[in-house]
């Protein structure tokens, strides 16, 4: 077989050698790209939220209460479809304890507790839990959820009239 005039390699060897070299370069580039992607994803903060899952066969409305650096806040309403989930608060949880009041739109009834906070019939964010009626709000009982200082938490409401055990 004749040799290539400049390289001195046989044509058939050169033809086989280049594709192998190209395949190796592609593999190295792919490996570098995968490593870079992995490093970028690992540098992103982990997703942390407060979520509510409705395990019932009814549509429910949810209000929450919590205490942060600005004091007490209640917020509502999130409408959650049967067997659906919603994110109530995005980001790392700022408190250990959260409070929940939920209403079953289809069958009636509600999930309540001993902690009384301010609510209203339409979408709301209310600062403070004192003097609800004097400030033009309604009062409702909320049940306590202890997140154990986890960064994220999911609450599951069940048909049994109470919340199922929560999970991080």
DSSP file (Angstrom, degrees, kcal/mol; ACC not computed):
  #  RESIDUE AA STRUCTURE BP1 BP2  ACC     N-H-->O    O-->H-N    N-H-->O    O-->H-N    TCO  KAPPA ALPHA  PHI   PSI    X-CA   Y-CA   Z-CA
    1    1 A X              0   0    0      0, 0.0     2,-0.1     0, 0.0     9,-0.0   0.000 360.0 360.0 360.0 143.3    0.0    0.0    0.0
    2    2 A X        -     0   0    0      1,-0.1     9,-1.3     8,-0.1     2,-0.2  -0.445 360.0-124.9 -77.1 149.2    1.3    3.5   -0.8
    3    3 A X  B     -A   10   0A   0      7,-0.2     7,-0.2    -2,-0.1     2,-0.2  -0.558  29.7 -98.7 -87.8 155.4    2.2    5.9    2.0
    4    4 A X     >  -     0   0    0      5,-2.8     4,-1.7    -2,-0.2    -1,-0.1  -0.551  34.6-127.3 -69.1 136.7    0.8    9.3    2.4
    5    5 A X  T  4 S+     0   0    0     -2,-0.2    -1,-0.1     1,-0.2    -2,-0.0   0.829 100.4  28.3 -62.8 -34.0    3.3   11.8    0.9
    6    6 A X  T  4 S+     0   0    0      3,-0.1    -1,-0.2     1,-0.1    -2,-0.0   0.852 128.6  35.2 -95.3 -38.1    3.6   14.1    4.0
    7    7 A X  T  4 S-     0   0    0      2,-0.1    -2,-0.2     1,-0.0     3,-0.1   0.739  87.0-138.1 -92.5 -23.0    2.9   11.8    7.0
    8    8 A X     <  +     0   0    0     -4,-1.7     2,-0.2     1,-0.3    -3,-0.1   0.485  58.7 133.4  78.8   0.2    4.4    8.6    5.8
    9    9 A X        -     0   0    0     -6,-0.1    -5,-2.8     1,-0.1    -1,-0.3  -0.553  65.5-106.4 -83.1 148.8    1.4    6.7    7.2
   10   10 A X  B  >  -A    3   0A   0     -7,-0.2     4,-2.5    -2,-0.2     3,-0.3  -0.522  27.9-124.5 -69.5 141.6   -0.2    4.1    5.2
   11   11 A X  H  > S+     0   0    0     -9,-1.3     4,-2.3     1,-0.2     5,-0.2   0.884 108.9  50.6 -57.6 -42.2   -3.6    5.3    3.9
   12   12 A X  H  > S+     0   0    0      1,-0.2     4,-1.2     2,-0.2    -1,-0.2   0.858 112.2  46.9 -69.9 -32.6   -5.5    2.4    5.4
   13   13 A X  H  > S+     0   0    0     -3,-0.3     4,-2.4     2,-0.2    -2,-0.2   0.907 112.3  50.0 -71.6 -41.4   -4.0    2.9    8.8
   14   14 A X  H  X S+     0   0    0     -4,-2.5     4,-2.2     1,-0.2     5,-0.2   0.909 107.3  54.6 -62.8 -42.3   -4.5    6.6    8.8
   15   15 A X  H  X S+     0   0    0     -4,-2.3     4,-0.8     1,-0.2    -1,-0.2   0.849 114.2  40.9 -62.1 -35.1   -8.2    6.2    7.8
   16   16 A X  H  X S+     0   0    0     -4,-1.2     4,-1.2    -5,-0.2    -1,-0.2   0.830 112.6  54.6 -81.5 -33.7   -8.8    3.9   10.8
   17   17 A X  H  X S+     0   0    0     -4,-2.4     4,-2.2     1,-0.2    -2,-0.2   0.903 102.0  55.5 -70.5 -41.9   -6.7    5.9   13.2
   18   18 A X  H  X S+     0   0    0     -4,-2.2     4,-2.8     1,-0.2     5,-0.2   0.924 105.8  49.7 -61.7 -48.7   -8.5    9.3   12.7
   19   19 A X  H  X S+     0   0    0     -4,-0.8     4,-2.6     1,-0.2    -1,-0.2   0.895 111.3  50.0 -60.0 -37.7  -12.0    8.0   13.5
   20   20 A X  H  X S+     0   0    0     -4,-1.2     4,-2.3     2,-0.2    -1,-0.2   0.922 112.1  48.0 -63.9 -42.7  -10.8    6.3   16.7
   21   21 A X  H  X S+     0   0    0     -4,-2.2     4,-2.3     2,-0.2    -2,-0.2   0.913 112.4  48.8 -63.4 -42.6   -9.1    9.6   17.7
   22   22 A X  H  X S+     0   0    0     -4,-2.8     4,-2.6     2,-0.2    -2,-0.2   0.908 110.5  51.2 -63.8 -42.4  -12.3   11.6   16.9
   23   23 A X  H  X S+     0   0    0     -4,-2.6     4,-2.4     1,-0.2    -1,-0.2   0.898 110.2  49.5 -61.2 -41.3  -14.4    9.1   19.0
   24   24 A X  H  X S+     0   0    0     -4,-2.3     4,-2.4     2,-0.2    -1,-0.2   0.914 111.1  49.0 -65.2 -41.5  -12.0    9.5   21.9
   25   25 A X  H  X S+     0   0    0     -4,-2.3     4,-2.6     2,-0.2    -2,-0.2   0.904 111.5  49.5 -64.5 -41.0  -12.2   13.3   21.7
   26   26 A X  H  X S+     0   0    0     -4,-2.6     4,-2.6     2,-0.2    -1,-0.2   0.911 111.1  49.9 -63.3 -41.6  -16.0   13.2   21.5
   27   27 A X  H  X S+     0   0    0     -4,-2.4     4,-2.5     2,-0.2    -2,-0.2   0.904 111.4  48.5 -62.8 -41.6  -16.1   10.9   24.6
   28   28 A X  H  X S+     0   0    0     -4,-2.4     4,-2.6     2,-0.2    -2,-0.2   0.924 112.0  48.8 -65.2 -44.2  -13.7   13.2   26.5
   29   29 A X  H  X S+     0   0    0     -4,-2.6     4,-2.6     2,-0.2    -2,-0.2   0.917 112.1  49.0 -61.0 -43.1  -15.9   16.3   25.6
   30   30 A X  H  X S+     0   0    0     -4,-2.6     4,-2.5     2,-0.2    -2,-0.2   0.908 111.3  49.7 -63.0 -42.3  -19.0   14.4   26.6
   31   31 A X  H  X S+     0   0    0     -4,-2.5     4,-2.4     2,-0.2    -2,-0.2   0.917 111.9  47.8 -62.3 -43.8  -17.4   13.5   29.9
   32   32 A X  H  X S+     0   0    0     -4,-2.6     4,-2.5     2,-0.2    -2,-0.2   0.910 112.1  50.0 -63.5 -42.7  -16.3   17.1   30.6
   33   33 A X  H  X S+     0   0    0     -4,-2.6     4,-2.4     2,-0.2    -2,-0.2   0.909 111.3  48.7 -63.5 -42.2  -19.8   18.4   29.7
   34   34 A X  H  X S+     0   0    0     -4,-2.5     4,-2.5     2,-0.2    -2,-0.2   0.918 112.3  48.4 -63.9 -43.4  -21.4   15.8   32.1
   35   35 A X  H  X S+     0   0    0     -4,-2.4     4,-2.4     2,-0.2    -2,-0.2   0.912 112.1  48.9 -63.7 -41.8  -19.0   16.7   34.9
   36   36 A X  H  X S+     0   0    0     -4,-2.5     4,-2.4     2,-0.2    -2,-0.2   0.915 111.9  48.9 -64.8 -42.4  -19.6   20.5   34.4
   37   37 A X  H  X S+     0   0    0     -4,-2.4     4,-2.7     2,-0.2     5,-0.2   0.923 111.2  50.1 -62.5 -44.4  -23.4   20.0   34.4
   38   38 A X  H  X S+     0   0    0     -4,-2.5     4,-2.4     1,-0.2    -2,-0.2   0.914 111.0  49.1 -60.6 -43.5  -23.2   17.9   37.6
   39   39 A X  H  X S+     0   0    0     -4,-2.4     4,-1.2     2,-0.2    -1,-0.2   0.906 111.5  49.3 -63.8 -41.5  -21.1   20.5   39.3
   40   40 A X  H  X S+     0   0    0     -4,-2.4     4,-0.8     1,-0.2     3,-0.3   0.931 113.0  46.3 -63.7 -45.3  -23.5   23.3   38.3
   41   41 A X  H >< S+     0   0    0     -4,-2.7     3,-0.6     1,-0.2    -2,-0.2   0.876 110.8  52.3 -66.2 -36.8  -26.6   21.3   39.5
   42   42 A X  H 3< S+     0   0    0     -4,-2.4    -1,-0.2     1,-0.2    -2,-0.2   0.754 104.7  57.4 -72.1 -21.2  -24.9   20.4   42.8
   43   43 A X  H 3< S+     0   0    0     -4,-1.2    -1,-0.2    -3,-0.3    -2,-0.2   0.694  88.4  92.9 -80.3 -18.8  -24.1   24.1   43.4
   44   44 A X  S << S-     0   0    0     -4,-0.8     3,-0.1    -3,-0.6     2,-0.0  -0.476  89.7-102.4 -73.0 146.0  -27.8   25.1   43.1
   45   45 A X        -     0   0    0     -2,-0.1    -1,-0.1     1,-0.1     2,-0.1  -0.365  40.9-101.9 -67.1 148.3  -29.7   25.2   46.4
   46   46 A X        -     0   0    0      1,-0.1     2,-0.3    -4,-0.1    -1,-0.1  -0.401  42.0-101.0 -67.4 145.4  -31.9   22.3   47.2
   47   47 A X        +     0   0    0     -2,-0.1     2,-0.4    -3,-0.1    -1,-0.1  -0.524  46.7 178.2 -70.5 129.2  -35.6   22.9   46.6
   48   48 A X        +     0   0    0     -2,-0.3    43,-1.4    -3,-0.1     2,-0.3  -0.982  10.6 146.9-138.3 123.5  -37.3   23.6   49.9
   49   49 A X  E     -B   90   0B   0     -2,-0.4   104,-2.6    41,-0.2     2,-0.6  -0.934  48.6-114.2-146.5 165.1  -41.0   24.4   50.3
   50   50 A X  E     -Bc  89 153B   0     39,-2.6    38,-2.8    -2,-0.3    39,-1.6  -0.962  45.3-176.9-102.1 118.3  -44.1   24.0   52.4
   51   51 A X  E     -Bc  87 154B   0    102,-2.9   104,-2.7    -2,-0.6     2,-0.4  -0.840  19.2-154.2-119.1 153.6  -46.5   21.9   50.5
   52   52 A X  E     -Bc  86 155B   0     34,-2.6    34,-2.5    -2,-0.3     2,-0.4  -0.996   7.9-164.4-126.7 129.4  -50.0   20.7   51.1
   53   53 A X  E     -Bc  85 156B   0    102,-3.5   104,-2.9    -2,-0.4     2,-0.8  -0.955  10.2-149.0-115.7 134.5  -51.5   17.5   49.7
   54   54 A X  E     + c   0 157B   0     30,-3.4    29,-0.8    -2,-0.4    30,-0.3  -0.879  17.4 176.0-101.9 104.9  -55.2   16.8   49.6
   55   55 A X        +     0   0    0    102,-2.6   104,-0.2    -2,-0.8   103,-0.1   0.373  51.9  98.5 -90.3   5.8  -55.7   13.0   49.8
   56   56 A X  S    S-     0   0    0    101,-0.2    27,-1.0     2,-0.2    28,-0.1  -0.278  82.2-120.5 -86.5 174.5  -59.5   13.5   50.0
   57   57 A X  S    S+     0   0    0     25,-0.2     2,-0.3    26,-0.1    25,-0.2   0.279  88.7  81.3 -94.4   8.9  -62.1   13.1   47.2
   58   58 A X  S    S-     0   0    0     23,-0.1     2,-0.3    48,-0.0    25,-0.2  -0.754  84.9-108.6-113.8 158.4  -63.2   16.8   47.8
   59   59 A X        -     0   0    0     -2,-0.3    46,-2.4    23,-0.1    47,-0.8  -0.684  43.1-164.2 -78.3 138.6  -61.9   20.2   46.8
   60   60 A X  E     -FG  80 104C   0     20,-2.4    20,-2.9    -2,-0.3     2,-0.4  -0.921  18.4-144.4-128.3 154.7  -60.5   22.0   49.7
   61   61 A X  E     -FG  79 103C   0     42,-2.4    42,-2.5    -2,-0.3     2,-0.4  -0.951  22.0-160.4-113.1 137.8  -59.5   25.6   50.6
   62   62 A X  E     -FG  78 102C   0     16,-2.2    16,-2.1    -2,-0.4    15,-0.6  -0.958  13.7-177.4-126.6 135.4  -56.4   26.1   52.8
   63   63 A X  E     -FG  76 101C   0     38,-2.9    38,-2.5    -2,-0.4     2,-0.3  -0.957  13.4-161.2-121.8 146.9  -55.2   29.0   55.0
   64   64 A X  E     -FG  75 100C   0     11,-2.8    11,-2.8    -2,-0.3     2,-0.3  -0.910   6.5-160.9-127.2 156.6  -51.9   29.0   56.8
   65   65 A X  E     +FG  74  99C   0     34,-2.4    34,-2.6    -2,-0.3     2,-0.3  -0.976  17.9 158.9-131.9 148.9  -50.4   31.0   59.7
   66   66 A X  E     -FG  73  98C   0      7,-2.3     7,-2.6    -2,-0.3     2,-0.5  -0.985  33.2-123.8-162.2 161.5  -46.8   31.4   60.8
   67   67 A X  E     +F   72   0C   0     30,-0.5     5,-0.2    -2,-0.3     2,-0.2  -0.958  35.8 159.4-115.2 128.6  -44.5   33.6   62.8
   68   68 A X  E >   -F   71   0C   0      3,-2.4     3,-1.8    -2,-0.5    27,-0.0  -0.576  61.1 -67.2-129.0-164.7  -41.5   35.2   61.1
   69   69 A X  T 3  S+     0   0    0      1,-0.3     3,-0.1    -2,-0.2    -2,-0.0   0.775 132.7  51.9 -61.1 -26.9  -39.2   38.2   61.9
   70   70 A X  T 3  S-     0   0    0      1,-0.3    -1,-0.3     3,-0.0     2,-0.3   0.469 117.9-110.2 -88.7  -1.8  -42.1   40.6   61.1
   71   71 A X  E <   -F   68   0C   0     -3,-1.8    -3,-2.4    56,-0.1    -1,-0.3  -0.753  65.3  -6.1 109.7-158.1  -44.4   38.8   63.5
   72   72 A X  E     +F   67   0C   0     -2,-0.3    56,-3.1    -5,-0.2     2,-0.4  -0.521  59.3 180.0 -79.8 140.9  -47.6   36.7   62.9
   73   73 A X  E     -FH  66 127C   0     -7,-2.6    -7,-2.3    54,-0.2     2,-0.4  -0.999  11.7-166.2-138.0 138.0  -49.0   36.3   59.4
   74   74 A X  E     -FH  65 126C   0     52,-2.3    52,-3.0    -2,-0.4     2,-0.3  -0.973  12.7-177.5-119.8 144.1  -52.0   34.4   58.1
   75   75 A X  E     -FH  64 125C   0    -11,-2.8   -11,-2.8    -2,-0.4     2,-0.3  -0.985  11.8-151.1-138.7 147.4  -52.5   33.8   54.3
   76   76 A X  E     +FH  63 124C   0     48,-2.1    48,-3.3    -2,-0.3   -13,-0.2  -0.954  35.6  29.7-171.9 172.6  -55.2   32.1   52.3
   77   77 A X  E     +     0   0C   0    -15,-0.6     2,-0.5    46,-0.3    -1,-0.2   0.611  34.9 166.0-110.8 139.4  -56.8   30.7   50.3
   78   78 A X  E     -F   62   0C   0    -16,-2.1   -16,-2.2    -3,-0.2     2,-0.6  -0.927  26.9-146.3-101.2 130.8  -55.2   28.0   48.2
   79   79 A X  E     -F   61   0C   0     -2,-0.5     2,-0.5   -18,-0.2   -18,-0.2  -0.879  16.5-168.7 -98.7 121.7  -57.7   25.8   46.4
   80   80 A X  E     -F   60   0C   0    -20,-2.9   -20,-2.4    -2,-0.6     3,-0.1  -0.947  14.0-135.1-118.5 125.8  -56.5   22.2   46.2
   81   81 A X    >   -     0   0    0     -2,-0.5     3,-2.0   -22,-0.2   -27,-0.3  -0.235  45.1 -71.0 -71.2 162.0  -58.2   19.7   43.9
   82   82 A X  T 3  S+     0   0    0      1,-0.3   -25,-0.2   -25,-0.2    -1,-0.2  -0.306 121.1   1.6 -55.7 134.2  -59.0   16.2   45.1
   83   83 A X  T 3  S+     0   0    0    -27,-1.0    -1,-0.3   -29,-0.8     2,-0.2   0.768 109.8 125.8  56.5  29.9  -55.8   14.1   45.4
   84   84 A X    <   -     0   0    0     -3,-2.0   -30,-3.4   -30,-0.3     2,-0.3  -0.666  48.9-143.9-111.7 168.9  -53.8   17.2   44.4
   85   85 A X  E     -B   53   0B   0    -32,-0.3     2,-0.3    -2,-0.2   -32,-0.2  -0.960  11.5-171.1-131.4 150.0  -50.9   19.0   46.0
   86   86 A X  E     -B   52   0B   0    -34,-2.5   -34,-2.6    -2,-0.3     2,-0.6  -0.988  26.9-121.5-138.1 147.8  -49.9   22.7   46.1
   87   87 A X  E     -B   51   0B   0     -2,-0.3   -36,-0.3   -36,-0.2     3,-0.1  -0.823  26.9-179.2 -86.9 121.1  -46.9   24.6   47.2
   88   88 A X  E    S+     0   0B   0    -38,-2.8     2,-0.4    -2,-0.6   -37,-0.2   0.872  71.5  17.1 -89.0 -43.0  -48.0   27.1   49.9
   89   89 A X  E    S-B   50   0B   0    -39,-1.6   -39,-2.6     2,-0.1     2,-0.4  -0.999  74.6-143.8-132.5 132.9  -44.6   28.7   50.6
   90   90 A X  E     +B   49   0B   0     -2,-0.4   -41,-0.2   -41,-0.2     2,-0.1  -0.760  59.8  22.1 -97.6 141.1  -41.6   28.6   48.4
   91   91 A X  S    S-     0   0    0    -43,-1.4    -2,-0.1    -2,-0.4     3,-0.1  -0.314 105.2 -21.3 101.1 176.6  -38.1   28.4   49.7
   92   92 A X  S    S-     0   0    0      1,-0.1    60,-0.2    -2,-0.1    59,-0.1  -0.328  77.3-103.3 -60.0 134.2  -36.5   27.3   52.9
   93   93 A X        -     0   0    0     58,-1.7    -1,-0.1     1,-0.1    -2,-0.0  -0.375  26.4-160.6 -64.5 134.9  -38.9   27.3   55.8
   94   94 A X  S    S+     0   0    0     -2,-0.1     2,-0.3    -3,-0.1    -1,-0.1   0.551  70.7  41.6 -93.7 -10.2  -38.4   30.3   58.1
   95   95 A X        -     0   0    0      1,-0.1    54,-0.1   -27,-0.0     3,-0.1  -0.907  65.1-139.4-135.2 160.8  -40.2   28.8   61.1
   96   96 A X  S    S+     0   0    0     -2,-0.3    51,-2.9     1,-0.1     2,-0.4   0.844  90.9  52.0 -84.4 -38.5  -40.5   25.5   62.9
   97   97 A X  E     + I   0 146C   0     49,-0.2   -30,-0.5   -30,-0.1     2,-0.3  -0.855  61.3 178.3-107.8 133.9  -44.3   25.7   63.5
   98   98 A X  E     -GI  66 145C   0     47,-2.3    47,-3.1    -2,-0.4     2,-0.4  -0.918  17.6-141.8-125.4 155.6  -46.9   26.4   60.9
   99   99 A X  E     -GI  65 144C   0    -34,-2.6   -34,-2.4    -2,-0.3     2,-0.4  -0.956  13.9-161.7-126.0 138.5  -50.7   26.5   61.5
  100  100 A X  E     +GI  64 143C   0     43,-2.6    43,-2.8    -2,-0.4     2,-0.4  -0.955  15.2 178.8-128.1 136.5  -53.3   25.2   59.1
  101  101 A X  E     -G   63   0C   0    -38,-2.5   -38,-2.9    -2,-0.4     2,-0.3  -0.996  18.0-179.4-128.8 127.6  -57.1   25.8   58.7
  102  102 A X  E     -GJ  62 111C   0      9,-1.8     9,-2.6    -2,-0.4     2,-0.4  -0.957  14.5-154.8-132.7 149.8  -58.8   24.0   55.8
  103  103 A X  E     -GJ  61 110C   0    -42,-2.5   -42,-2.4    -2,-0.3     2,-0.8  -0.978  16.0-135.7-125.2 133.2  -62.3   23.9   54.5
  104  104 A X  E  >  -G   60   0C   0      5,-2.3     4,-1.0    -2,-0.4   -44,-0.2  -0.805  18.3-170.1 -86.6 110.4  -64.0   21.0   52.5
  105  105 A X  T  4 S+     0   0    0    -46,-2.4    -1,-0.2    -2,-0.8   -45,-0.1   0.801  80.0  40.7 -72.4 -29.6  -65.9   22.8   49.7
  106  106 A X  T  4 S+     0   0    0    -47,-0.8    -1,-0.1     2,-0.1   -46,-0.1   0.898 128.1  21.8 -90.8 -43.8  -67.8   19.7   48.5
  107  107 A X  T  4 S-     0   0    0      1,-0.2    -2,-0.1   -48,-0.2    -1,-0.1   0.499 102.3-124.0-103.5  -6.9  -68.9   17.8   51.7
  108  108 A X     <  +     0   0    0     -4,-1.0    -1,-0.2     1,-0.2    -2,-0.1  -0.174  62.8  95.6  81.4 174.6  -68.7   20.7   54.2
  109  109 A X        -     0   0    0     -4,-0.1    -5,-2.3    -3,-0.1     2,-0.3  -0.162  52.4-132.2  91.1 170.3  -66.7   20.5   57.4
  110  110 A X  E     -J  103   0C   0     -7,-0.2     2,-0.6    51,-0.1    -7,-0.2  -0.981  14.6-115.3-156.2 163.0  -63.2   21.8   58.2
  111  111 A X  E     +J  102   0C   0     -9,-2.6    -9,-1.8    -2,-0.3     2,-0.2  -0.944  50.8 160.8-103.3 116.3  -59.9   21.0   59.7
  112  112 A X        -     0   0    0     -2,-0.6    30,-0.3   -11,-0.2     2,-0.3  -0.706  18.5-172.7-130.2 178.1  -59.4   23.3   62.7
  113  113 A X        -     0   0    0     -2,-0.2    30,-0.3     2,-0.2    29,-0.0  -0.873  42.9 -83.4-157.5-169.6  -57.4   23.6   65.9
  114  114 A X  S    S+     0   0    0     -2,-0.3     2,-0.7    27,-0.2    29,-0.2   0.655  93.6  93.3 -83.4 -18.2  -56.9   25.5   69.1
  115  115 A X  E     -K  142   0D   0     27,-1.8    27,-2.9     1,-0.0     2,-0.5  -0.687  67.0-151.1 -83.7 115.5  -54.8   28.3   67.7
  116  116 A X  E     +K  141   0D   0     -2,-0.7     2,-0.3    25,-0.2    25,-0.2  -0.741  25.0 161.7 -93.4 129.0  -57.1   31.2   66.8
  117  117 A X  E     -K  140   0D   0     23,-2.5    23,-2.2    -2,-0.5     2,-0.3  -0.866  39.9 -87.7-138.7 170.5  -56.0   33.5   63.9
  118  118 A X  E     +K  139   0D   0     10,-0.3     2,-0.3    -2,-0.3    21,-0.2  -0.595  47.0 160.2 -86.2 140.9  -57.5   36.0   61.5
  119  119 A X  E     -K  138   0D   0     19,-2.3    19,-2.8    -2,-0.3     2,-0.3  -0.892  19.8-155.4-142.5 172.8  -59.0   35.1   58.2
  120  120 A X        -     0   0    0     -2,-0.3     4,-0.1     2,-0.3    17,-0.1  -0.949  32.9-107.0-146.5 169.7  -61.4   36.4   55.6
  121  121 A X  S    S+     0   0    0     -2,-0.3     2,-0.2     2,-0.1     3,-0.1   0.692  99.1  45.0 -75.8 -19.5  -63.6   34.9   52.9
  122  122 A X  S    S-     0   0    0      1,-0.2    -2,-0.3   -46,-0.0   -46,-0.0  -0.609 112.0 -51.6-114.9 179.3  -61.5   36.0   49.9
  123  123 A X  S    S+     0   0    0     -2,-0.2   -46,-0.3   -46,-0.1     2,-0.3  -0.170  71.7 168.7 -51.4 138.1  -57.8   35.9   49.2
  124  124 A X  E     -H   76   0C   0    -48,-3.3   -48,-2.1    -4,-0.1     2,-0.3  -0.994  40.8-164.9-153.6 156.5  -55.8   37.5   52.0
  125  125 A X  E     -H   75   0C   0     -2,-0.3     2,-0.5   -50,-0.2   -50,-0.2  -0.925  27.2-174.1-136.4 117.7  -52.5   38.2   53.8
  126  126 A X  E     -H   74   0C   0    -52,-3.0   -52,-2.3    -2,-0.3     2,-0.5  -0.961  15.7-147.9-121.2 126.7  -53.1   39.5   57.3
  127  127 A X  E     +H   73   0C   0     -2,-0.5   -54,-0.2   -54,-0.2   -56,-0.1  -0.807  68.4  16.7 -91.3 128.5  -50.3   40.7   59.6
  128  128 A X        -     0   0    0    -56,-3.1   -10,-0.3    -2,-0.5   -54,-0.2   0.164  61.3-133.1  91.4 150.3  -51.0   40.1   63.3
  129  129 A X  S    S+     0   0    0    -12,-0.1     3,-0.4   -56,-0.1     2,-0.2   0.302  71.2  99.1-119.7   6.0  -53.4   37.7   65.0
  130  130 A X  S    S+     0   0    0      1,-0.2     5,-0.1     2,-0.1   -12,-0.0  -0.635  84.0   8.6 -96.8 154.1  -54.9   40.1   67.6
  131  131 A X  S  > S+     0   0    0     -2,-0.2     4,-1.6     1,-0.1    -1,-0.2   0.849  70.0 166.0  51.3  45.2  -58.3   41.9   67.4
  132  132 A X  T  4>S+     0   0    0     -3,-0.4     5,-2.8     1,-0.2     3,-0.4   0.941  73.2  43.8 -56.1 -52.7  -59.4   40.1   64.3
  133  133 A X  T >45S+     0   0    0      1,-0.2     3,-1.6     3,-0.2    -1,-0.2   0.904 111.7  52.9 -63.4 -42.7  -63.1   41.2   64.6
  134  134 A X  T 345S+     0   0    0      1,-0.3    -1,-0.2     2,-0.1    -2,-0.2   0.788 109.1  51.1 -63.7 -27.1  -62.2   44.8   65.4
  135  135 A X  T 3<5S-     0   0    0     -4,-1.6    -1,-0.3    -3,-0.4    -2,-0.2   0.375 125.5-101.3 -92.0   4.3  -60.0   45.0   62.3
  136  136 A X  T < 5S+     0   0    0     -3,-1.6     2,-0.2     1,-0.3    -3,-0.2   0.645  83.9 116.9  89.5  15.3  -62.8   43.6   60.1
  137  137 A X      < -     0   0    0     -5,-2.8    -1,-0.3    -6,-0.2     2,-0.2  -0.651  60.8-118.7-108.7 168.1  -61.6   40.0   59.8
  138  138 A X  E     -K  119   0D   0    -19,-2.8   -19,-2.3    -2,-0.2     2,-0.4  -0.572  25.6-124.2 -94.6 167.3  -63.1   36.7   60.9
  139  139 A X  E     +K  118   0D   0    -21,-0.2     2,-0.3    -2,-0.2   -21,-0.2  -0.901  29.5 175.2-113.4 144.9  -61.5   34.3   63.4
  140  140 A X  E     -K  117   0D   0    -23,-2.2   -23,-2.5    -2,-0.4     2,-0.4  -0.993  30.6-113.9-146.5 151.5  -60.8   30.7   62.8
  141  141 A X  E     -K  116   0D   0     -2,-0.3     2,-0.4   -25,-0.2   -25,-0.2  -0.698  30.3-164.0 -86.4 136.9  -59.1   27.8   64.6
  142  142 A X  E     -K  115   0D   0    -27,-2.9   -27,-1.8    -2,-0.4     2,-0.3  -0.933  13.4-133.3-119.8 141.9  -55.8   26.5   63.1
  143  143 A X  E     -I  100   0C   0    -43,-2.8   -43,-2.6    -2,-0.4     2,-0.3  -0.738  28.5-114.2 -94.2 149.4  -54.1   23.2   63.9
  144  144 A X  E     -I   99   0C   0     -2,-0.3     2,-0.5   -45,-0.2   -45,-0.2  -0.580  21.7-163.1 -86.7 139.9  -50.3   23.2   64.6
  145  145 A X  E     -I   98   0C   0    -47,-3.1   -47,-2.3    -2,-0.3     2,-0.7  -0.987   7.1-155.1-121.2 118.9  -47.8   21.5   62.4
  146  146 A X  E     -I   97   0C   0     -2,-0.5   -49,-0.2   -49,-0.2    20,-0.1  -0.850   9.2-174.7 -95.8 111.0  -44.3   20.9   63.8
  147  147 A X    >   -     0   0    0    -51,-2.9     3,-1.2    -2,-0.7    -1,-0.1   0.530  36.0-128.5 -82.7  -6.0  -41.8   20.7   61.0
  148  148 A X  T 3   -     0   0    0    -52,-0.3   -52,-0.1     1,-0.2   -51,-0.1   0.788  64.1 -66.9  63.2  25.3  -39.0   19.8   63.4
  149  149 A X  T 3  S+     0   0    0    -53,-0.3    -1,-0.2     1,-0.2   -53,-0.1   0.757  90.1 158.8  63.3  27.7  -36.9   22.6   61.8
  150  150 A X    <   -     0   0    0     -3,-1.2    -1,-0.2   -54,-0.2   -57,-0.1  -0.387  49.2-126.5 -71.8 159.9  -36.7   20.8   58.5
  151  151 A X  S    S+     0   0    0      1,-0.2   -58,-1.7   -59,-0.1     2,-0.3   0.734  92.4  19.9 -81.8 -23.2  -36.0   22.9   55.4
  152  152 A X        -     0   0    0   -104,-0.2     2,-0.3   -60,-0.2  -102,-0.2  -0.971  68.7-176.1-142.9 158.1  -39.1   21.6   53.6
  153  153 A X  E     -c   50   0B   0   -104,-2.6  -102,-2.9    -2,-0.3     2,-0.4  -0.992  14.4-152.9-156.7 143.7  -42.3   19.9   54.7
  154  154 A X  E     -cD  51 167B   0     13,-3.0    13,-2.2    -2,-0.3     2,-0.4  -0.990  11.0-159.3-122.2 129.6  -45.4   18.3   53.1
  155  155 A X  E     -c   52   0B   0   -104,-2.7  -102,-3.5    -2,-0.4     2,-0.5  -0.890   6.7-155.9-105.8 134.8  -48.7   18.2   55.0
  156  156 A X  E     -c   53   0B   0      8,-0.5     8,-3.1    -2,-0.4     2,-0.4  -0.954   1.4-155.0-116.5 121.7  -51.3   15.7   54.0
  157  157 A X  E     -cE  54 163B   0   -104,-2.9  -102,-2.6    -2,-0.5     2,-0.2  -0.774  17.1-167.2 -91.6 137.6  -55.0   16.2   54.7
  158  158 A X    >   -     0   0    0      4,-1.7     3,-0.9    -2,-0.4     4,-0.2  -0.749  34.7-110.8-121.3 167.3  -57.2   13.1   54.9
  159  159 A X  T 3  S+     0   0    0     -2,-0.2     4,-0.1     1,-0.2    -1,-0.0   0.633  99.8  87.2 -68.8 -14.8  -60.9   12.3   55.0
  160  160 A X  T 3  S-     0   0    0      2,-0.2    -1,-0.2     1,-0.1     3,-0.1   0.440 111.8-102.8 -72.4   4.3  -60.7   11.2   58.6
  161  161 A X  S <  S+     0   0    0     -3,-0.9     2,-0.3     1,-0.3    -1,-0.1   0.520  95.0  64.6  90.7   4.5  -61.2   14.8   59.7
  162  162 A X  S    S-     0   0    0     -4,-0.2    -4,-1.7   -51,-0.1    -1,-0.3  -0.878  90.7 -81.8-146.0 178.3  -57.6   15.5   60.6
  163  163 A X  B     -E  157   0B   0     -2,-0.3    -6,-0.2    -6,-0.2     3,-0.1  -0.660  41.6-123.8 -86.6 142.3  -54.2   15.8   59.0
  164  164 A X        -     0   0    0     -8,-3.1    -8,-0.5    -2,-0.3    -1,-0.1  -0.324  53.4 -67.3 -71.2 164.9  -52.3   12.7   58.3
  165  165 A X        -     0   0    0    -10,-0.1    -1,-0.2     1,-0.1     2,-0.1  -0.344  61.5-126.4 -55.4 132.2  -48.8   12.4   59.8
  166  166 A X        -     0   0    0     -3,-0.1     2,-0.3   -11,-0.1   -11,-0.2  -0.352  22.8-155.7 -79.4 163.1  -46.7   15.1   58.1
  167  167 A X  B      D  154   0B   0    -13,-2.2   -13,-3.0    -2,-0.1   -20,-0.0  -0.988 360.0 360.0-139.9 149.7  -43.4   14.3   56.4
  168  168 A X              0   0    0     -2,-0.3   -16,-0.1   -15,-0.2   -13,-0.1   0.513 360.0 360.0 -68.3 360.0  -40.3   16.3   55.5
